[in-house]
Amino acid sequence: MTGRSRPVASCSAALAIALATLASPVLAQGAAPLVPDAKPMKLDLGYDGRLYIKVLDIQFNQTASPEAFTSKVRLVTYGLLRAFRKLDMRANAQGRVVNGEPQPSSITHQNIDGKHNRKVTAAWTGSDVVTASTPSYDSMGDPPATRTQRVTAADPLTNFMRMTLASSQEGPCQGKARFYDGKQLYELDFAGPKPYRLDGREKRFGLVNPLRCTVRYIEVAGFKKKPVEDKSGGLRRPITTDWAQVGVGGPWVLSSLSAETPLGDAVIELARMNLEGTRP
């Protein structure tokens, strides 16, 4: 692997976790109960990413009712990170809520980078996940994701909604989950949840019940063939994530994420938040 490709992989892994740990391995029995008459929840989250200086901006918008949810995100890279990984990525997803558990239905994502500008839609049909890509992929990876892997995974934004509605005392910091975006399938393994002390920024957002845990990123399928040791995206060690609830019993949010990469210490931090309604 060249000196240039490893930093790119590291940034890609960090971005995947920004989108997917902006996602969570919530088990079905850990999902929050949805109240039929609850007012739909609207949660807007803005994140700043730094490699010494700001290099990343992420904006999430979520809406959830007892029957359905929608979620969208826009991610833009700046400066140093843009030199390695130019991104102006938009994604939106929607799905049903079944027995209190958000279920994937479809996700559309597009990166407007001036080169490929690929638009991808993945739709869960029950028996498979059907992908449409413009332009089409030359390869679906080595190995490609199998039908079973596709069907049993969820897209990152659906998993993010599961995280938001988590009711377990361990919040998002539990177990493994797999994420599929229409081509790439990767796994996040959360472990070691421990309370930590809130800082002034988090207190101003009204966050409570803080939990810190580590997460490992593993590429499973849909990527280029590579040695096992390179399937962590070049990240040197597990990523540290901080989570908290917006008020007692409120939705869970990712407060911060930090990772050591060959480009330096990367930090993604909650910078803007607005909540309307209550968690259903």
C-alpha positions in Angstrom: 0.0 0.0 0.0 1.4 3.4 -0.9 2.0 6.2 1.6 -0.9 8.1 0.0 -3.5 5.3 0.0 -3.3 4.6 3.7 -4.2 8.1 4.9 -7.1 8.1 2.4 -8.3 4.8 3.8 -8.0 6.1 7.4 -10.1 9.1 6.5 -12.6 6.9 4.7 -12.9 4.8 7.8 -13.4 7.8 10.1 -16.0 9.2 7.7 -17.8 5.8 7.6 -17.9 5.9 11.4 -19.1 9.5 11.4 -22.0 8.2 9.3 -22.5 4.9 10.9 -21.7 5.7 14.5 -23.7 8.5 13.7 -25.3 5.1 13.8 -25.6 2.3 16.3 -25.8 -1.4 17.1 -29.1 -1.2 18.9 -30.6 -4.7 19.5 -34.3 -5.2 18.9 -35.1 -5.6 22.6 -33.3 -2.4 23.3 -35.4 -0.1 21.1 -37.4 2.6 22.8 -41.2 2.0 22.9 -43.1 4.3 20.5 -46.1 6.1 21.9 -49.0 6.1 19.4 -50.1 9.7 20.2 -46.7 11.2 20.5 -45.9 14.4 18.5 -43.3 13.6 15.7 -39.8 14.2 16.9 -37.6 16.5 14.7 -33.9 16.4 15.6 -31.3 18.5 13.8 -27.6 17.9 14.6 -24.5 19.7 13.2 -21.0 18.4 13.6 -17.6 19.9 13.0 -14.6 17.7 12.2 -11.0 18.7 12.9 -7.5 17.6 11.9 -5.8 20.5 13.8 -8.2 22.8 12.0 -11.8 22.3 10.8 -11.9 19.9 7.8 -15.4 18.5 7.9 -19.0 19.7 8.3 -21.9 17.2 8.9 -25.6 18.1 9.1 -28.2 15.5 10.2 -31.9 15.9 10.1 -34.2 13.3 11.6 -38.0 12.9 11.9 -39.6 10.0 13.7 -43.2 9.0 14.5 -44.6 5.7 15.9 -45.1 4.4 12.3 -42.3 5.8 10.2 -39.1 7.8 10.1 -37.0 9.9 7.6 -33.4 10.9 7.9 -31.0 12.9 5.8 -27.4 14.0 6.0 -25.0 16.3 4.2 -21.2 15.9 4.6 -18.6 18.3 3.2 -14.9 18.1 3.5 -12.5 21.1 3.7 -8.9 22.0 3.5 -6.4 19.2 4.4 -8.9 16.4 4.4 -10.3 17.6 1.0 -6.9 17.2 -0.5 -7.1 13.4 0.3 -10.8 12.9 0.2 -13.0 15.4 -1.6 -16.6 14.9 -0.5 -19.8 16.8 -0.9 -22.1 13.9 0.0 -25.8 14.0 0.5 -27.9 11.0 1.6 -31.5 10.5 2.6 -33.3 7.4 3.9 -36.8 6.4 5.0 -38.3 3.4 6.6 -41.1 1.9 8.7 -41.2 1.4 12.4 -42.3 -2.2 13.3 -42.8 -3.2 16.9 -40.8 -0.2 18.0 -37.8 -1.0 15.8 -36.9 1.2 12.8 -36.6 -0.9 9.7 -34.7 0.0 6.5 -36.7 0.7 3.4 -34.5 2.7 1.0 -31.5 5.0 1.0 -30.2 7.3 -1.7 -26.7 8.8 -1.5 -24.7 10.9 -3.9 -21.2 12.4 -3.8 -20.7 15.5 -5.9 -16.9 15.6 -6.2 -16.5 16.9 -9.8 -15.3 13.4 -11.0 -17.7 10.5 -10.5 -20.8 12.2 -9.1 -22.2 8.8 -8.5 -25.8 8.5 -7.3 -26.8 5.2 -5.6 -30.2 3.9 -4.3 -30.5 0.8 -2.3 -34.0 -0.6 -1.6 -34.8 -3.4 0.9 -37.5 -5.7 -0.7 -37.7 -8.3 2.1 -36.0 -11.0 0.1 -33.0 -8.9 -1.1 -31.5 -5.4 -1.3 -31.7 -4.0 -4.8 -29.1 -1.4 -5.9 -29.3 1.1 -8.7 -26.2 3.2 -9.4 -25.6 6.0 -11.9 -23.0 5.5 -13.3 -23.0 1.8 -12.6 -20.3 0.1 -10.5 -17.5 -1.6 -12.4 -17.3 -4.1 -9.6 -19.3 -4.9 -6.4 -16.2 -5.7 -4.5 -13.9 -8.7 -3.8 -15.8 -10.4 -2.3 -19.2 -8.7 -3.0 -21.8 -8.7 -0.2 -24.0 -11.8 -0.3 -27.8 -11.7 -0.3 -27.9 -12.8 3.3 -25.4 -10.1 4.3 -27.4 -7.5 2.5 -30.8 -8.4 3.9 -29.6 -8.7 7.5 -27.8 -5.4 7.5 -29.3 -1.9 7.6 -28.3 1.4 6.0 -26.3 3.9 8.1 -29.2 6.3 8.5 -31.6 3.6 9.7 -29.0 2.6 12.2 -28.6 6.2 13.3 -32.3 6.3 14.0 -32.1 3.1 16.0 -29.3 4.8 18.1 -31.4 7.9 18.6 -34.3 5.8 20.0 -32.2 3.5 22.1 -33.6 2.8 25.6 -31.0 0.5 27.0 -28.9 1.8 29.9 -25.9 1.2 27.7 -27.4 3.4 24.9 -25.6 2.9 21.6 -22.5 1.3 23.3 -23.4 -2.3 22.9 -22.5 -5.2 20.6 -21.9 -5.4 16.9 -23.9 -4.3 13.9 -23.5 -4.4 10.1 -24.2 -1.5 7.7 -24.8 -1.7 4.0 -24.9 1.3 1.6 -25.8 -0.5 -1.6 -22.2 -1.8 -2.2 -20.0 -1.7 0.8 -20.8 -3.7 3.9 -18.9 -3.0 7.1 -19.2 -3.8 10.8 -18.9 -1.7 13.9 -18.1 -3.3 17.2 -18.9 -1.2 20.3 -17.5 -2.1 23.7 -16.6 -0.9 27.2 -19.2 1.8 28.0 -18.3 4.0 31.0 -19.7 7.2 32.4 -17.7 10.4 31.9 -17.9 14.0 33.1 -19.8 16.4 30.8 -18.0 19.5 29.7 -19.4 23.0 29.3 -20.4 22.5 25.6 -22.4 19.4 26.4 -24.1 21.0 29.4 -25.2 24.0 27.2 -26.9 21.5 24.9 -28.8 20.0 27.9 -27.1 16.6 27.6 -27.3 14.1 30.4 -26.3 10.5 31.1 -23.0 10.6 29.3 -21.4 7.3 28.2 -18.0 6.8 26.6 -17.1 3.6 24.6 -14.8 2.4 21.9 -15.7 1.2 18.5 -13.8 -1.0 16.0 -14.4 -0.6 12.2 -14.1 -3.7 10.0 -14.6 -3.9 6.3 -16.6 -7.1 5.5 -17.6 -7.1 1.8 -17.9 -4.8 -1.2 -14.4 -3.4 -0.9 -11.3 -4.0 -2.9 -9.4 -7.2 -2.0 -6.9 -6.5 0.7 -5.0 -8.2 3.6 -6.9 -8.6 6.9 -4.7 -6.1 8.7 -5.8 -3.4 6.2 -9.6 -3.9 6.7 -9.7 -1.4 9.6 -9.3 1.4 7.1 -5.8 2.2 8.3 -7.0 3.3 11.8 -4.3 2.6 14.3 -6.5 1.7 17.3 -10.2 1.7 18.3 -12.1 4.9 18.0 -13.4 6.6 21.1 -17.0 7.8 21.1 -19.0 9.9 23.6 -22.8 9.7 23.7 -25.4 11.4 25.8 -29.2 11.9 26.0 -30.9 15.2 25.3 -32.6 15.5 28.7 -33.7 12.7 30.9 -35.4 10.0 28.7 -34.6 12.0 25.6 -33.0 10.9 22.4 -29.4 9.8 22.3 -26.9 11.8 20.3 -23.2 11.4 19.5 -21.4 14.1 21.4 -17.9 13.5 20.0 -15.7 11.0 18.2 -11.9 10.9 18.2 -9.5 8.7 16.2 -5.8 8.5 15.7 -4.9 8.4 11.9 -1.7 8.8 10.0 -2.8 12.4 9.3 -3.1 13.2 13.0 -5.7 13.1 15.7 -9.2 13.4 14.1 -12.1 14.8 16.2 -15.7 15.1 15.2 -17.8 17.1 17.7 -21.4 18.1 18.1 -21.6 21.9 17.4 -25.2 22.6 16.7 -28.5 21.0 17.8 -32.2 21.7 17.7 -35.0 19.4 19.0 -38.7 19.8 18.4 -41.3 17.5 19.9 -40.3 14.5 22.0 -39.0 11.1 21.3 -42.0 9.0 20.2 
